[in-house]
Every structure is written in C-alpha cells, then in structure tokens.
Amino acid sequence: MARPYAQEIEKLAETLAWAGSASVEDLVRAARTASLGPVVAVGSGGSLSAAHFLAQTHQRLSGQLGLTATPSELLNEPAPRSAAIWLLSAGGSNVDINGAFGDAVAREPRQLAVLCGRAQSRLSDAAQQHPYCDLLLYELPAGKDGFLATNSLFGFSALILRAYLEATQAGTNWTAIEQQISRLLSAENQTTWRNSTAQVWGRSTTVILHSPNARVGAIDLESKFTEAAIGNLHYADWRNFAHGRHHWLAKRGNESAIIALIGDEDEALAERTLALIPDDIPISRLRLPGPPEAVSLGALAASLLLTGWAGEARAIDPGRPGVPEFGRKLYGLPLKKSVKSRRGADIAAIERKAFASHELLVEREQFKFWQSAYNDFNERLRAASFAGAVLDYDGTIVDARARTLPPDKDIVRALVHLIENGLILAIATGRGKSVRLSLREVLPTVLWPSVTIGYYNGLEIAPLSDDRSPNDTTRPTEALAAIAARLRAQPEVSLCAEQTDRARQITLEPKHSLREDHLWLLAQQAILSERASGVRVVRSSHSIDIVDAKRAKGAVVDAMRNRVGSGAILCVGDRGRWPGNDHELLAEPLSLSVDEVNLDPATCWHLGSEGSRGPAVLLEYLRRLRPHDGRFLWE
C-alpha cells in the first residue's frame, strides 16, 4: 500500500537538499544541447507537470520555444526533427511513455533525452539501446511516490532548474533559489499558509489565480485535485481571468473560493484584481518572492502542500485515495502504435534525405523519385571496389558528447580488422594533436604508419606516426589574421566563445548554450567586413571553424586518391549538410553520413538503422565492408 501523503510531504526539504548536491554534469550537458533549439517535453500524469516545468524553464532561460505534450499528442502531432524531445518518467514503466520513446526514436529528433527515476526500468533499458540518447538517471532518496507525483516531481524540477541555470549561464544563482524555497518549506511558513487557506476548503470549487511564472503550480494543482478527486479546481492568470472567467464567480460565488499565487513582479496587478472580487468570496494570498525561476519552483512546492491540506479537510488522503478496478484496466491499455515504428530501412533513409515524411512524399508524388535515387545509390555502393576510406572523427568515430575520450572498443576492433586486411585509412578532423594522441592510445603501433590524419579540416596532412604534426605554432595567414583581430574586437564573440587562431584556421568554441547559426553569422560578418576571399566558415559538432583554403577535408580525399590509385574511396562523416564541416567530404560520389545529409540525391545518404546516429551507425558501415581480392565490397 502507498504511503500516506503527509509522509511524502515531510521529505520535500530532503529532496530539495539532494537536488542541490547531486551531480548534474550530464544533465547540464544535455540542457546545453537542448538550448540550441526548441524542445518538446513529454510526460504523463505527475510527470506531465514536470514536463510543463521543463518547457517553461527552457523557454525562459534559453530563449527557445518550449512545448509540452502527452505521449498520445507526440504520436498524433509529431515534433519536427529540429526539436529536442525530452521524455520524463519517475518509474519508466508505463505503457504510454515507453510507446512515446519508440516513436521518438523512429523520428530521429535533433536530440532525444530521457529523465528517469529508475535505473532498472523498461524505459531506461530501451534508452540504453540507443547510444545517441541522453539517458539521465536520478533515483531520489525519498523513494517511490505514492498515488500522486510528489518528491519525483519536485526533485526533477529542481534538478532541471539547477542544470539550466548552469547551462545557460543565467544571472540567477541556484543557491539563492534553494534558500528561498527552503524558507517556503519551513514549518513557520507552512503554518502561515495553512492558516490562510483554511477558509477555502469549505467551498466546493477552488479558483487558482496566478502569476504567469507560477503557472506550473496551478497546472499541477488541477491535476492533483482531479486525480485524487479532492474537488473542483480551475485556474487562470491575472489577465486571462479578466476575459470571461470571472463570470464563474458571478453565478457560483457562494460555492467558490480563491487561492492567489502572487510573485513579486505581479503583486500590484494581483492586488488590483483581488480588490474587485465580491467580499463574500474567501481569498487566500500565497506570496512567492524572488526571481521568476524561484516563483516557478515555489509554485510547485505550494501545489504539493495545498493538495495535502485540501485532502485532509475533505477526508481524502491524496497519497492513497483508492483506485477502482476500471481505472487499473484503463491504465494498462496500450498506446496506439506509431506508423514510424513499422517502416522499413529504405523509408527511414528516404525520409532523412528528402526532409519529409513518407506520407507527404507520396501525397506530393515525389516518393518514386526518391525510391529510385535510393536504389541507384545502393547499386553504386555494391558495385564499388573499395581500397580506402576517409572518416570524420568527432560525431563519427567518437560521440560528440564524449569527444575527450578515445574511440569505443568495438569501433577500434572494426578499424583494426579492416586495416590489417589492407584498407587504407585516413581521418579528416577539425582538431589537432588531441586526435593523434587518442588514436595512438587505441591503435597498435605497427598500424600508425598506415593511417593518415588530415588535421584542422584537412589543412595539414600527415601519418599518425608523425610526431611533428600538426604544427600549432605557425602564424595565421594574412587574411585570417585580419579576421581574427576583428573577431577579438567583437565583444559578443569574446563573451560567448573561446577563439583559437592557427595558420589556416580560426576555431570558435561556444562557452555556453549558443545557437550554432548565431556564432556562424558572427564569423560570416567578420569575413564580409574584411572582404576576405577564399575564406569560408564550416560547422562541426562542437565548434565553428574559419578556414583559409580552396579545399579542406576534400584535400584528404585527394591525398588518398594518390595512395589508392584506381580503387574506390568510401567517405563517412556526420555533418554533410552545408555549412557542416563534412559538406565537402560527403559530396564525394561514394559517401555516407551517420547523421546530417545533404540535398544531393546522388550521394551522402544515411543508411543506418532506424533511430541510430553517430558511432553506432559508423560501426554498421564498417561491418558491411568485406575483404575481396585485396579490396573491399559493400554488403
């Protein structure tokens, strides 16, 4: 049997302290990625309130759109590929969130993240099968919630806020927010709030009027009052209340009472609004001081407390209200299966390439064209006799999230097997000697002379065995020197990026969550201002690179052709779409992407398994190369 609700509420202070001390390194990294674009937060029941908190926090702190969806809404109103999808679940076992995960995997969004409270769960197990998914596991010290989401909701929300504050380098300090929320949870404040709301519970309908920043608390209260059958509740912010919702009080004022969630920023409007309410309607004012982020988390704390007091007044324990048999059956009904989960490998590849769904392509009478292009490309792959391969490094050989680590052992094993059987290998990377050191750590010394490295996007090419390469000491070319000086004089660049100047490449690495296109535009502006010719800007998985060269990674392919003679060269990267730094590499006739593809139907296809990207797809490709008469065939 579930614990009494009061026992769960007693652990809120403990949960807040845990959220303030838990390691959030992975969560911060995931929040940085999410902050580069829109996010869709998905949850059911109590986790839907956490999803609302995530969406609101994302939109406020990143400046990007934040939306909320239930699993059914995600299936019926799919998010665009440019969005990040975050799935939130305390237990990770319900059929809806797991169905939503399967659909999200098939749709291959920009980012897929799972925030879960149980390491041993169906959802966690599924996420671990997809290495590109950000699996964020946080098992709360308070243990499993009762009937309603309490500590999991509060703990997840606190973790999300703390991570986003760090990821976006917001001016608001987490420690100050934690102290503010601790004061709200103090025995003294709880007594004050409880006494204030005692007059409310004698009325059957509770009207929540709230600050926009406190919206998530109002949403959660409506959910809890309904799920535990505590009573009627509806909510509105101050101005929406003025647009007709006040009429409820005109007709049913004798059965209604108001709880006002008041933040610092809207106190004047709140008091002017409440002054106009008829005198016979009870009003309880709960003040939520502090910055907007503190108001949001404080409103959730208020929701949890209010639910307990309302339940006590109405002789209902919200932690164990009793579940009817038909309710258990309803909970177990399966979610509608996604059409995406039943498509073939060819459909997945075509949708990636055409940037449109199968249904839309059929409707536009374009599918046959793409089906033919797909078949032609596969025939050319199977007809080729490969002598060598040029591989991108970050995002292809190693996951961009773990770029400081050596390649995975399965990737290394596959590369060693191919090299030992005669494949001539080259690596084209935007980085310098760090790649040389990582590869030397995992590849046998005897193979070093057989591997060519194209450092700094192919601007310096040398064998892996060469200790002198790359050369980091050469001064920038005249064109790059002028651009570098202009960038360093640009305050916005110095505030948001680390700049490294080299002989023929300037690298800009974001210091915090920053949309790639913004930093790319700053670089383009500097080039145009200097009227530099022959200089271009490319994006990698972690940086913006300004390159002074006619051919960059394409130069690595040229060097390989001199080595392999008449044999075919397989090119693999992750950023094939312009201005990605693999755009030139993956414009080659026999090229494959492990992530982004270009617009050319003749090349740069992503043929990996549905819901896969990055090194996992590269491993699929490497395993499809079979030795044959001194060359390699695609199977």
C-alpha positions as CSV (number, residue, x, y, z in Angstrom):
1,M,0.0,0.0,0.0
2,A,1.2,3.5,-0.8
3,R,2.5,5.7,2.0
4,P,0.3,8.4,3.5
5,Y,0.6,11.7,1.6
6,A,1.8,13.5,4.8
7,Q,4.8,11.3,5.0
8,E,5.8,12.2,1.4
9,I,5.5,15.9,2.1
10,E,7.8,15.6,5.1
11,K,10.6,14.6,2.7
12,L,10.4,17.7,0.4
13,A,13.1,19.5,2.3
14,E,15.3,16.4,2.0
15,T,14.6,16.2,-1.7
16,L,15.5,19.9,-2.2
17,A,18.8,19.4,-0.5
18,W,19.5,16.3,-2.6
19,A,18.7,18.2,-5.8
20,G,21.1,20.9,-4.8
21,S,24.0,18.5,-4.1
22,A,23.5,15.8,-6.8
23,S,25.9,15.6,-9.7
24,V,24.3,17.3,-12.7
25,E,27.2,17.3,-15.2
26,D,25.4,15.1,-17.7
27,L,22.1,17.0,-17.2
28,V,23.9,20.3,-17.8
29,R,25.5,18.9,-21.0
30,A,22.1,17.7,-22.2
31,A,20.5,21.1,-21.3
32,R,23.2,22.9,-23.3
33,T,22.3,20.7,-26.3
34,A,18.6,21.3,-25.8
35,S,19.1,25.0,-25.5
36,L,20.3,25.3,-29.1
37,G,16.7,25.0,-30.4
38,P,13.1,24.2,-29.5
39,V,12.2,21.4,-27.0
40,V,9.2,19.2,-26.7
41,A,8.8,17.9,-23.1
42,V,6.7,14.7,-22.8
43,G,5.1,13.2,-19.7
44,S,2.0,11.5,-18.3
45,G,0.2,12.1,-15.0
46,G,2.5,13.8,-12.5
47,S,5.4,13.7,-14.9
48,L,3.4,16.0,-17.2
49,S,3.7,18.7,-14.6
50,A,7.5,18.2,-14.6
51,A,7.3,18.4,-18.4
52,H,5.5,21.8,-18.1
53,F,8.2,22.9,-15.7
54,L,10.9,21.9,-18.2
55,A,9.2,23.6,-21.1
56,Q,8.7,26.8,-19.2
57,T,12.3,26.8,-17.9
58,H,13.7,26.0,-21.3
59,Q,11.8,28.9,-22.9
60,R,12.7,31.4,-20.2
61,L,16.4,30.6,-19.9
62,S,17.4,29.5,-23.4
63,G,15.1,31.9,-25.4
64,Q,14.0,29.0,-27.5
65,L,10.4,27.6,-27.8
66,G,9.4,25.1,-25.2
67,L,6.3,22.9,-25.8
68,T,4.6,20.2,-23.7
69,A,3.0,17.0,-25.0
70,T,1.4,13.9,-23.6
71,P,2.6,10.6,-25.3
72,S,-0.6,10.5,-27.4
73,E,-0.1,14.1,-28.5
74,L,3.5,13.3,-29.5
75,L,2.3,10.4,-31.7
76,N,-0.5,12.4,-33.3
77,E,1.3,15.8,-33.6
78,P,4.9,14.8,-34.1
79,A,7.7,17.2,-33.3
80,P,9.9,18.5,-36.1
81,R,13.4,16.9,-36.5
82,S,14.9,20.3,-35.5
83,A,13.3,20.0,-32.0
84,A,14.8,18.2,-29.0
85,I,12.4,15.7,-27.4
86,W,12.7,15.0,-23.6
87,L,10.7,12.2,-22.0
88,L,10.2,12.4,-18.3
89,S,9.1,9.5,-16.1
90,A,9.6,8.7,-12.4
91,G,9.2,5.0,-12.8
92,G,9.9,4.4,-16.5
93,S,7.4,1.5,-16.8
94,N,4.1,2.9,-18.0
95,V,3.0,1.9,-21.5
96,D,2.4,5.5,-22.7
97,I,5.9,6.9,-22.0
98,N,7.5,3.7,-23.5
99,G,5.3,4.0,-26.6
100,A,6.3,7.6,-26.9
101,F,10.0,6.7,-26.7
102,G,9.7,4.2,-29.5
103,D,8.0,6.8,-31.7
104,A,10.6,9.4,-30.8
105,V,13.5,7.1,-31.7
106,A,11.9,6.4,-35.1
107,R,11.5,10.1,-35.8
108,E,15.2,10.8,-35.0
109,P,14.9,14.3,-33.5
110,R,17.8,16.7,-33.1
111,Q,18.2,15.4,-29.5
112,L,16.5,12.7,-27.6
113,A,16.7,12.7,-23.8
114,V,15.2,10.6,-21.1
115,L,15.0,11.8,-17.5
116,C,14.0,8.8,-15.4
117,G,14.0,8.0,-11.7
118,R,14.7,4.2,-12.0
119,A,17.8,2.7,-13.5
120,Q,16.1,-0.7,-13.7
121,S,13.1,0.1,-15.9
122,R,11.7,-0.6,-19.3
123,L,12.3,3.0,-20.4
124,S,15.9,3.1,-19.1
125,D,16.7,-0.2,-20.8
126,A,15.3,1.0,-24.1
127,A,17.3,4.3,-23.9
128,Q,20.5,2.3,-23.3
129,Q,19.9,0.5,-26.7
130,H,20.3,3.9,-28.5
131,P,23.7,5.4,-27.6
132,Y,22.9,8.8,-29.0
133,C,20.0,9.2,-26.5
134,D,20.9,11.2,-23.4
135,L,19.8,8.9,-20.5
136,L,19.7,10.9,-17.3
137,L,19.1,8.7,-14.3
138,Y,18.3,10.2,-10.9
139,E,17.0,7.9,-8.2
140,L,15.5,10.0,-5.5
141,P,16.4,9.4,-1.8
142,A,12.7,9.7,-0.9
143,G,11.9,6.5,-2.8
144,K,8.9,5.8,-4.9
145,D,6.0,8.3,-4.8
146,G,2.5,7.2,-3.7
147,F,-0.6,7.6,-5.9
148,L,0.4,11.2,-6.8
149,A,3.7,12.5,-8.0
150,T,5.4,14.4,-5.1
151,N,9.1,14.1,-4.5
152,S,9.9,12.9,-8.0
153,L,8.1,15.9,-9.5
154,F,9.7,18.3,-7.1
155,G,13.2,16.7,-7.3
156,F,13.1,16.5,-11.1
157,S,12.0,20.1,-11.4
158,A,14.7,21.3,-9.0
159,L,17.4,19.4,-11.0
160,I,16.1,20.8,-14.3
161,L,16.2,24.3,-13.0
162,R,19.7,23.9,-11.5
163,A,21.1,22.4,-14.7
164,Y,19.5,25.1,-17.0
165,L,20.9,27.9,-14.8
166,E,24.4,26.5,-15.3
167,A,24.0,25.5,-18.9
168,T,22.7,28.9,-20.0
169,Q,25.0,30.9,-17.5
170,A,21.9,32.7,-16.2
171,G,22.3,35.6,-13.9
172,T,20.1,33.9,-11.2
173,N,22.0,31.9,-8.6
174,W,20.8,28.4,-7.7
175,T,22.0,28.7,-4.1
176,A,19.8,31.8,-3.6
177,I,16.8,30.0,-5.1
178,E,17.4,26.9,-2.9
179,Q,17.4,29.2,0.2
180,Q,14.2,30.9,-0.9
181,I,12.4,27.6,-1.5
182,S,13.7,26.3,1.9
183,R,12.0,29.2,3.6
184,L,8.8,28.4,1.8
185,L,9.0,24.8,3.1
186,S,9.9,25.9,6.6
187,A,7.4,25.0,9.4
188,E,6.8,28.7,10.1
189,N,5.8,29.4,6.5
190,Q,3.7,26.3,6.2
191,T,1.8,27.3,9.3
192,T,1.1,30.7,7.8
193,W,-0.1,29.3,4.5
194,R,-2.2,26.6,6.1
195,N,-4.0,29.1,8.3
196,S,-4.5,31.4,5.3
197,T,-6.1,28.6,3.3
198,A,-8.3,27.1,6.0
199,Q,-11.2,29.3,4.9
200,V,-11.0,28.0,1.3
201,W,-11.8,24.3,1.8
202,G,-15.4,24.9,2.9
203,R,-16.2,25.8,-0.7
204,S,-16.6,23.0,-3.3
205,T,-14.7,24.9,-6.1
206,T,-11.3,26.4,-5.8
207,V,-10.2,29.1,-8.3
208,I,-6.4,29.5,-8.6
209,L,-5.3,32.9,-9.8
210,H,-1.7,33.0,-10.6
211,S,1.4,34.8,-11.8
212,P,2.5,33.6,-15.3
213,N,5.6,32.4,-13.6
214,A,3.6,30.3,-11.2
215,R,1.6,28.6,-14.0
216,V,3.1,25.2,-13.5
217,G,1.9,25.2,-9.8
218,A,-1.6,25.9,-11.0
219,I,-1.4,23.2,-13.7
220,D,-0.2,20.7,-11.1
221,L,-2.9,21.6,-8.6
222,E,-5.6,21.0,-11.2
223,S,-4.0,17.6,-12.0
224,K,-3.8,16.5,-8.3
225,F,-7.3,17.7,-7.4
226,T,-8.7,15.7,-10.3
227,E,-6.6,12.6,-9.9
228,A,-7.3,12.3,-6.2
229,A,-10.9,13.5,-6.5
230,I,-10.3,16.3,-4.0
231,G,-12.6,18.8,-5.6
232,N,-13.3,21.1,-8.4
233,L,-10.5,23.4,-9.5
234,H,-9.8,25.8,-12.3
235,Y,-7.1,28.3,-12.9
236,A,-6.2,31.5,-14.8
237,D,-3.5,34.1,-14.8
238,W,-4.5,37.6,-13.8
239,R,-5.3,38.9,-17.2
240,N,-7.0,35.8,-18.7
241,F,-9.2,35.8,-15.6
242,A,-10.5,39.2,-16.7
243,H,-11.5,37.7,-20.1
244,G,-14.7,36.0,-19.1
245,R,-13.5,33.5,-16.4
246,H,-14.6,35.9,-13.7
247,H,-18.2,35.2,-14.7
248,W,-18.0,31.9,-12.8
249,L,-17.8,33.9,-9.6
250,A,-20.8,35.9,-10.6
251,K,-23.0,32.8,-10.9
252,R,-21.4,30.4,-8.4
253,G,-19.6,32.7,-6.0
254,N,-21.3,31.1,-3.0
255,E,-19.6,27.8,-3.7
256,S,-16.2,29.1,-4.7
257,A,-13.0,30.4,-3.1
258,I,-9.8,31.8,-4.4
259,I,-6.2,31.0,-3.8
260,A,-3.9,33.6,-5.3
261,L,-0.2,32.6,-6.2
262,I,1.5,36.0,-6.2
263,G,5.0,36.7,-7.5
264,D,7.0,39.9,-6.9
265,E,6.6,41.1,-10.4
266,D,2.8,40.9,-10.5
267,E,2.0,42.0,-6.9
268,A,0.4,45.3,-8.0
269,L,-1.8,43.7,-10.6
270,A,-2.8,40.9,-8.3
271,E,-3.9,43.3,-5.6
272,R,-5.9,45.5,-8.0
273,T,-7.6,42.3,-9.3
274,L,-8.4,40.9,-5.9
275,A,-9.8,44.2,-4.7
276,L,-12.6,43.8,-7.2
277,I,-13.7,40.4,-6.1
278,P,-17.0,40.3,-4.2
279,D,-16.5,40.5,-0.4
280,D,-18.3,37.2,0.3
281,I,-15.8,35.1,-1.6
282,P,-12.9,33.8,0.5
283,I,-9.4,34.7,-0.7
284,S,-6.1,33.3,0.4
285,R,-2.9,35.0,-0.7
286,L,0.3,32.9,-1.1
287,R,3.3,35.1,-1.8
288,L,6.1,33.6,-3.9
289,P,9.0,36.1,-3.6
290,G,12.2,36.0,-5.6
291,P,13.2,35.9,-9.3
292,P,10.9,34.2,-11.9
293,E,12.7,30.9,-11.6
294,A,12.1,30.8,-7.8
295,V,8.5,31.6,-8.3
296,S,8.1,28.6,-10.7
297,L,9.7,26.2,-8.3
298,G,8.0,27.8,-5.3
299,A,4.6,27.4,-7.0
300,L,5.2,23.6,-7.4
301,A,6.0,23.4,-3.7
302,A,2.8,25.3,-2.9
303,S,0.8,22.9,-5.1
304,L,2.2,19.9,-3.1
305,L,1.4,21.5,0.2
306,L,-2.1,22.7,-0.8
307,T,-3.0,19.2,-2.0
308,G,-2.3,17.7,1.4
309,W,-4.3,20.4,3.3
310,A,-7.2,20.2,0.9
311,G,-7.3,16.4,1.2
312,E,-7.2,16.5,5.0
313,A,-10.0,19.0,5.1
314,R,-12.1,16.8,2.8
315,A,-11.2,13.4,4.4
316,I,-9.2,12.2,1.4
317,D,-5.6,11.0,1.6
318,P,-4.1,12.1,-1.7
319,G,-1.4,9.5,-1.4
320,R,-3.8,6.6,-1.3
321,P,-7.2,7.6,-2.5
322,G,-8.0,4.1,-3.7
323,V,-8.0,3.0,-7.4
324,P,-11.1,1.5,-8.9
325,E,-10.8,-1.7,-11.0
326,F,-11.8,0.0,-14.2
327,G,-9.1,2.6,-13.5
328,R,-6.4,-0.1,-13.4
329,K,-7.7,-1.5,-16.7
330,L,-7.6,2.0,-18.2
331,Y,-4.0,2.5,-17.1
332,G,-2.9,-0.7,-18.8
333,L,-4.5,0.0,-22.2
334,P,-1.8,0.1,-24.9
335,L,-0.9,3.3,-26.7
336,K,-1.6,3.5,-30.4
337,K,1.4,2.1,-32.3
338,S,3.3,4.6,-34.3
339,V,3.4,4.2,-38.0
340,K,7.0,5.2,-37.9
341,S,7.9,2.1,-35.9
342,R,6.6,-0.2,-38.7
343,R,8.5,1.4,-41.6
344,G,11.4,-0.2,-43.5
345,A,15.1,0.8,-43.7
346,D,14.5,2.3,-47.2
347,I,11.7,4.5,-45.9
348,A,13.9,5.8,-43.0
349,A,16.8,6.6,-45.4
350,I,14.5,8.4,-47.8
351,E,12.8,10.5,-45.1
352,R,16.2,11.6,-43.9
353,K,17.3,12.5,-47.4
354,A,14.1,14.2,-48.6
355,F,13.4,16.0,-45.3
356,A,9.8,14.9,-45.5
357,S,7.6,12.1,-44.3
358,H,6.8,9.1,-46.4
359,E,3.1,10.1,-46.4
360,L,3.9,13.6,-47.6
361,L,6.2,12.4,-50.3
362,V,3.5,10.0,-51.6
363,E,1.0,12.8,-51.5
364,R,3.3,15.1,-53.5
365,E,4.0,12.3,-55.9
366,Q,7.8,12.5,-55.1
367,F,8.3,9.2,-53.4
368,K,9.1,7.2,-56.6
369,F,11.9,9.7,-57.5
370,W,13.5,9.2,-54.1
371,Q,13.0,5.5,-54.2
372,S,14.8,5.4,-57.5
373,A,17.6,7.6,-56.1
374,Y,18.0,5.4,-53.1
375,N,18.2,2.2,-55.2
376,D,20.7,3.8,-57.6
377,F,23.0,4.8,-54.7
378,N,22.8,1.4,-53.2
379,E,23.7,-0.2,-56.5
380,R,26.7,2.0,-56.9
381,L,27.9,1.1,-53.3
382,R,27.5,-2.6,-54.1
383,A,29.4,-2.2,-57.4
384,A,32.3,-0.4,-55.9
385,S,35.6,-2.0,-55.1
386,F,36.9,0.0,-52.1
387,A,40.6,0.4,-51.5
388,G,40.4,3.1,-48.9
389,A,38.2,5.2,-46.5
390,V,38.2,8.7,-45.2
391,L,36.4,9.1,-41.9
392,D,35.4,12.2,-40.0
393,Y,36.3,12.0,-36.3
394,D,34.0,14.0,-33.9
395,G,30.4,12.8,-34.2
396,T,31.5,9.9,-36.4
397,I,34.3,7.9,-34.8
398,V,33.6,9.3,-31.4
399,D,30.4,10.6,-29.9
400,A,30.5,14.4,-29.8
401,R,29.4,14.2,-26.2
402,A,32.5,12.1,-25.3
403,R,35.0,13.8,-27.6
404,T,37.7,13.8,-25.0
405,L,37.6,10.0,-24.7
406,P,39.2,7.5,-27.1
407,P,37.0,5.7,-29.7
408,D,34.8,2.8,-28.4
409,K,36.5,-0.6,-28.4
410,D,34.0,-2.0,-31.0
411,I,34.9,0.8,-33.4
412,V,38.6,0.2,-32.8
413,R,38.3,-3.5,-33.3
414,A,36.5,-3.0,-36.6
415,L,39.1,-0.4,-37.8
416,V,42.0,-2.7,-36.9
417,H,40.4,-5.6,-38.7
418,L,40.0,-3.5,-41.9
419,I,43.5,-2.0,-41.8
420,E,45.1,-5.4,-41.2
421,N,43.2,-6.7,-44.2
422,G,44.5,-3.9,-46.5
423,L,42.1,-1.0,-46.2
424,I,44.0,2.3,-46.5
425,L,42.5,4.6,-43.8
426,A,42.5,8.4,-43.4
427,I,40.9,10.5,-40.7
428,A,39.7,14.1,-41.6
429,T,39.2,16.1,-38.4
430,G,38.8,19.8,-37.4
431,R,41.0,19.1,-34.4
432,G,44.8,18.9,-33.9
433,K,47.1,16.7,-31.9
434,S,44.4,15.6,-29.5
435,V,43.1,13.2,-32.2
436,R,46.6,11.9,-32.8
437,L,47.0,11.1,-29.0
438,S,43.6,9.5,-28.8
439,L,44.2,7.2,-31.8
440,R,47.6,6.2,-30.7
441,E,46.1,5.2,-27.4
442,V,43.9,2.6,-29.0
443,L,45.6,1.5,-32.3
444,P,48.5,-0.8,-32.4
445,T,51.9,1.0,-33.0
446,V,52.6,-1.1,-36.1
447,L,49.5,0.3,-37.8
448,W,50.3,4.0,-37.2
449,P,52.2,4.5,-40.5
450,S,49.2,3.1,-42.3
451,V,46.8,5.7,-41.0
452,T,46.8,9.2,-42.4
453,I,45.4,12.2,-40.4
454,G,44.1,15.4,-42.0
455,Y,44.3,17.8,-39.1
456,Y,42.4,21.1,-38.9
457,N,39.8,20.2,-41.5
458,G,42.5,18.7,-43.8
459,L,44.8,21.7,-43.9
460,E,47.7,19.7,-42.6
461,I,48.0,16.0,-43.6
462,A,50.5,13.6,-42.0
463,P,50.8,9.9,-41.0
464,L,49.6,9.0,-37.5
465,S,53.2,8.0,-36.8
466,D,54.5,11.6,-37.4
467,D,55.3,13.3,-34.0
468,R,55.9,16.7,-35.6
469,S,52.3,17.1,-36.9
470,P,50.3,19.1,-36.5
471,N,52.2,22.3,-36.2
472,D,50.4,24.7,-33.8
473,T,53.0,27.4,-33.9
474,T,52.6,28.9,-37.3
475,R,51.1,32.4,-37.5
476,P,47.8,32.9,-39.3
477,T,47.7,33.8,-43.0
478,E,47.2,37.5,-43.8
479,A,43.5,37.0,-44.5
480,L,42.9,35.0,-41.3
481,A,45.0,37.4,-39.1
482,A,42.7,40.4,-40.1
483,I,39.6,38.3,-39.4
484,A,41.0,37.0,-36.1
485,A,41.7,40.6,-35.0
486,R,38.2,41.7,-35.9
487,L,36.6,38.8,-34.0
488,R,38.6,39.5,-30.9
489,A,37.4,43.1,-31.1
490,Q,33.8,42.0,-31.2
491,P,32.5,42.0,-27.6
492,E,29.8,39.4,-28.3
493,V,32.4,36.9,-29.6
494,S,34.6,37.3,-26.6
495,L,31.7,36.8,-24.2
496,C,30.2,33.7,-25.8
497,A,33.1,31.8,-27.4
498,E,36.7,30.7,-27.0
499,Q,38.8,31.7,-30.0
500,T,41.9,29.8,-31.2
501,D,44.0,31.2,-34.1
502,R,46.1,28.9,-36.2
503,A,48.0,29.1,-39.5
504,R,44.9,28.5,-41.8
505,Q,42.1,28.0,-39.3
506,I,40.3,30.0,-36.6
507,T,38.2,28.0,-34.2
508,L,35.4,29.4,-32.2
509,E,34.0,27.1,-29.4
510,P,30.9,28.3,-27.6
511,K,31.4,28.9,-23.9
512,H,27.7,28.1,-23.1
513,S,24.5,27.2,-24.9
514,L,24.6,29.3,-28.1
515,R,22.8,28.6,-31.3
516,E,25.3,27.5,-34.0
517,D,23.8,29.8,-36.6
518,H,24.3,32.8,-34.4
519,L,28.1,32.2,-33.9
520,W,28.3,31.2,-37.6
521,L,26.7,34.6,-38.6
522,L,29.2,36.5,-36.3
523,A,32.0,34.7,-38.2
524,Q,30.5,35.5,-41.6
525,Q,30.1,39.1,-40.6
526,A,33.8,39.3,-39.8
527,I,34.7,37.8,-43.1
528,L,32.5,40.2,-45.0
529,S,33.8,43.2,-43.1
530,E,37.3,42.3,-44.0
531,R,36.3,41.5,-47.6
532,A,38.3,38.3,-47.4
533,S,38.2,36.0,-50.4
534,G,38.9,32.3,-50.4
535,V,37.9,32.1,-46.7
536,R,34.9,30.1,-45.6
537,V,33.1,29.1,-42.4
538,V,32.1,25.5,-41.5
539,R,30.4,24.0,-38.5
540,S,31.4,20.9,-36.6
541,S,29.7,19.1,-33.8
542,H,31.4,21.4,-31.2
543,S,32.8,24.5,-33.0
544,I,32.7,27.0,-35.8
545,D,35.9,26.9,-38.0
546,I,37.0,29.6,-40.3
547,V,39.2,28.1,-43.0
548,D,41.6,29.7,-45.5
549,A,41.7,27.0,-48.2
550,K,40.2,26.2,-51.5
551,R,39.8,22.6,-50.4
552,A,39.7,21.5,-46.8
553,K,38.6,17.9,-46.0
554,G,38.4,17.3,-49.7
555,A,42.2,17.6,-49.7
556,V,42.4,14.5,-47.6
557,V,40.4,12.6,-50.3
558,D,42.8,13.9,-52.9
559,A,45.8,12.6,-50.9
560,M,44.0,9.3,-50.6
561,R,43.5,9.0,-54.3
562,N,47.2,9.4,-54.8
563,R,47.7,6.4,-52.5
564,V,45.0,4.0,-53.7
565,G,45.2,4.6,-57.4
566,S,42.1,3.2,-59.2
567,G,40.4,1.9,-56.1
568,A,37.2,3.5,-54.8
569,I,37.2,5.6,-51.6
570,L,34.4,5.4,-49.0
571,C,33.8,8.8,-47.2
572,V,31.9,8.9,-43.9
573,G,31.0,11.9,-41.7
574,D,28.2,13.4,-39.7
575,R,27.8,16.9,-41.0
576,G,27.0,16.5,-44.6
577,R,24.6,19.4,-44.9
578,W,26.1,22.8,-45.8
579,P,27.7,24.6,-43.9
580,G,28.7,21.5,-42.0
581,N,32.4,20.7,-42.0
582,D,31.8,17.4,-43.7
583,H,29.9,19.0,-46.6
584,E,32.9,18.8,-49.0
585,L,33.9,15.3,-47.8
586,L,30.3,13.9,-48.2
587,A,29.9,15.5,-51.6
588,E,32.2,12.7,-52.9
589,P,30.4,10.1,-55.1
590,L,30.6,7.2,-52.6
591,S,29.8,9.0,-49.3
592,L,27.7,8.1,-46.3
593,S,26.5,10.2,-43.3
594,V,26.0,9.0,-39.8
595,D,23.7,12.0,-39.1
596,E,23.0,15.0,-41.3
597,V,22.7,14.5,-45.0
598,N,23.0,17.0,-47.9
599,L,20.4,17.7,-50.6
600,D,22.0,15.8,-53.4
601,P,20.1,12.6,-54.2
602,A,23.2,11.0,-55.7
603,T,25.4,11.0,-52.6
604,C,25.6,11.5,-48.8
605,W,22.9,9.0,-47.7
606,H,22.3,8.0,-44.1
607,L,21.7,4.2,-44.3
608,G,22.0,3.4,-40.7
609,S,19.3,1.6,-38.6
610,E,16.2,3.5,-37.7
611,G,16.8,5.7,-34.7
612,S,20.6,5.5,-34.9
613,R,23.3,8.1,-35.4
614,G,26.9,8.7,-34.8
615,P,29.5,6.0,-34.0
616,A,26.8,3.3,-33.8
617,V,26.0,3.9,-37.5
618,L,29.7,4.0,-38.4
619,L,30.1,0.6,-36.8
620,E,27.2,-0.7,-39.0
621,Y,29.0,0.7,-42.1
622,L,32.4,-0.8,-41.1
623,R,30.9,-4.2,-40.6
624,R,29.4,-4.2,-44.1
625,L,32.8,-3.9,-45.7
626,R,34.1,-7.4,-46.7
627,P,37.6,-8.2,-48.0
628,H,37.7,-9.4,-51.6
629,D,40.8,-9.8,-53.8
630,G,42.7,-7.1,-52.0
631,R,39.8,-4.7,-52.0
632,F,36.6,-4.4,-50.0
633,L,33.0,-4.9,-51.1
634,W,29.8,-3.4,-49.6
635,E,27.4,-6.0,-48.4
